[in-house]
């Protein structure tokens, strides 16, 4: 795996091993159709997935409202004041995301879609070869992502879910809950577990 820019220079919460797993999953599936992620933040995951897609001339769609998740807001653990837009009175990660994609030469491959995941999912019609779920971690948001996007996965497609913590002392539960829900549906089998990342295959 060779990336066009150093991922350590891109803000984000993805471990290198998890990033490599995303790259490998996208590389395996991109020849069969487009990839999509929920939760682009500043572009770290899009760097890995987009680089894999570029090799097969496929697109990677990155969905994010770019106003930050709950934990990114002022007063919360992962608030980053450098991402604060004074004029908007809100977080704005879109300029950083676009800058990182430009530096990586991925502007023609990674397509940012600015909006709420649930609204876009209701209007989406293209089967996906690979889906990465890393959006809001409340139960409401996680379930919306699960219910809205899993039906768009093509047979043999891969789904990666980030921040899956079986032990509630390690992190929030909603990503783990939708991971369990996918396995219980008998439509998915686990392909890999890398740190807090789980990769499932659609049967």
C-alpha positions in Angstrom: 0.0 0.0 0.0 1.4 3.4 -1.1 -0.5 6.5 -0.2 0.0 9.9 -2.0 0.4 11.8 1.3 1.3 10.9 4.8 -1.9 9.9 6.7 -0.4 11.1 9.9 -0.7 14.7 8.5 -4.5 14.2 8.2 -6.7 14.8 11.3 -8.7 11.8 12.3 -9.3 8.9 14.7 -8.3 6.0 12.5 -5.4 3.7 13.5 -2.9 2.9 10.8 -3.8 -0.8 10.9 -7.5 0.1 10.4 -6.6 2.4 7.6 -4.7 -0.4 5.8 -7.7 -2.7 6.3 -10.0 -0.1 4.7 -7.5 0.2 1.8 -7.4 -3.5 1.3 -11.2 -3.9 1.5 -11.8 -1.1 -1.0 -9.1 -2.5 -3.3 -10.8 -5.8 -3.4 -14.3 -4.4 -4.0 -13.8 -1.3 -6.1 -13.5 -3.3 -9.4 -17.1 -4.3 -8.8 -18.6 -0.9 -8.1 -18.4 2.4 -6.1 -17.4 2.7 -2.5 -19.1 5.0 0.1 -18.3 6.2 3.6 -20.5 7.8 6.2 -18.4 10.3 8.2 -15.6 11.9 6.3 -14.3 14.4 8.9 -11.0 15.7 7.6 -10.4 12.9 5.0 -8.2 10.3 6.7 -10.4 7.3 5.8 -11.1 8.9 2.4 -7.4 8.9 1.7 -7.1 5.2 2.2 -10.3 4.2 0.4 -9.9 6.8 -2.3 -6.4 5.7 -3.1 -7.6 2.1 -3.6 -10.5 3.3 -5.8 -8.2 5.5 -8.0 -6.3 2.4 -9.0 -9.4 0.9 -10.7 -10.8 4.3 -11.8 -13.8 3.9 -9.5 -15.5 6.6 -7.3 -15.6 6.9 -3.6 -18.5 8.9 -2.1 -17.9 10.6 1.2 -21.0 11.7 3.1 -20.8 14.1 6.0 -22.6 17.3 7.1 -19.1 18.5 8.1 -20.4 20.1 11.3 -18.8 17.4 13.6 -20.2 14.6 15.6 -21.5 15.0 19.2 -18.0 14.4 20.6 -16.5 17.0 18.4 -18.6 19.9 19.8 -17.3 22.6 22.2 -16.9 21.2 25.7 -16.6 17.6 24.5 -13.5 15.4 24.6 -12.6 15.6 20.9 -13.4 19.3 20.2 -10.7 20.9 18.0 -10.8 24.6 18.1 -8.8 24.9 14.8 -11.9 23.5 13.0 -14.3 26.1 14.4 -15.9 28.5 11.9 -16.6 31.7 13.8 -18.9 33.1 11.0 -21.1 30.0 11.1 -20.8 29.5 14.9 -20.1 25.8 14.2 -17.5 23.2 13.3 -16.6 23.1 9.6 -14.4 20.3 8.4 -15.2 20.6 4.7 -12.4 23.0 3.7 -9.8 20.7 5.4 -11.3 17.7 3.8 -11.2 19.2 0.4 -7.6 20.5 0.9 -6.4 17.0 1.9 -8.1 15.4 -1.2 -6.4 18.1 -3.4 -3.0 17.4 -1.8 -3.5 13.7 -2.4 -4.6 14.2 -6.0 -7.9 12.5 -5.3 -10.4 15.3 -6.2 -11.5 13.3 -9.2 -12.0 10.1 -7.2 -13.4 11.2 -3.8 -16.7 12.8 -4.2 -17.8 14.7 -1.0 -21.6 14.8 -0.5 -22.5 17.4 2.2 -25.7 16.5 4.1 -27.3 14.2 6.5 -26.8 10.5 5.9 -30.4 9.6 6.4 -31.6 12.1 3.8 -29.2 11.0 1.2 -29.8 7.3 1.9 -33.5 7.7 1.2 -32.7 9.0 -2.3 -29.8 6.8 -3.2 -30.1 4.2 -6.0 -26.7 2.9 -6.9 -25.5 -0.5 -5.5 -22.3 -0.2 -3.5 -19.4 -2.6 -3.4 -18.0 -1.3 -0.1 -19.5 0.7 2.7 -17.7 2.3 5.7 -19.9 3.4 8.6 -18.2 5.9 10.9 -20.9 8.5 11.4 -22.6 9.7 14.6 -22.3 7.3 17.5 -25.7 7.9 19.1 -28.1 5.0 18.8 -30.3 7.1 16.6 -27.6 8.0 14.1 -26.1 4.5 14.1 -29.4 2.9 13.4 -30.2 5.4 10.7 -26.9 4.6 9.0 -27.5 0.9 9.3 -31.1 0.9 8.1 -30.5 3.5 5.4 -27.4 2.1 3.8 -27.2 -1.7 4.3 -29.9 -2.3 1.7 -27.6 -0.7 -0.9 -24.8 -3.3 -0.5 -24.5 -5.6 -3.5 -24.0 -9.4 -2.9 -20.4 -10.1 -1.8 -20.0 -6.5 -1.0 -18.1 -5.5 2.2 -19.2 -3.3 5.1 -16.7 -1.9 7.6 -18.0 -0.5 10.9 -15.6 1.6 13.1 -15.5 2.0 16.8 -16.9 -1.5 17.6 -16.2 -2.1 21.3 -17.6 -5.4 22.8 -16.6 -4.1 26.3 -18.7 -1.0 27.1 -15.8 0.3 29.3 -13.8 0.8 26.1 -16.3 3.0 24.2 -19.8 3.7 23.1 -22.2 0.9 22.3 -24.2 1.9 19.1 -21.5 0.8 16.6 -21.3 -2.5 18.4 -25.1 -2.8 18.4 -25.4 -2.4 14.7 -22.5 -4.8 14.1 -24.4 -7.4 16.2 -27.6 -6.6 14.3 -25.9 -7.2 11.0 -24.6 -10.6 12.1 -28.0 -11.6 13.6 -29.7 -10.8 10.2 -27.9 -13.8 8.7 -27.2 -11.6 5.7 -23.6 -10.9 6.7 -20.5 -12.8 7.9 -17.5 -11.4 9.6 -14.4 -11.2 7.4 -11.9 -9.4 9.7 -11.5 -7.6 13.0 -8.7 -5.0 13.3 -8.6 -3.1 16.5 -12.1 -1.4 16.7 -12.8 -2.0 13.0 -15.1 -4.9 11.9 -15.4 -5.9 8.3 -18.4 -7.9 7.2 -19.3 -9.6 3.8 -22.8 -9.5 2.4 -24.0 -13.0 1.5 
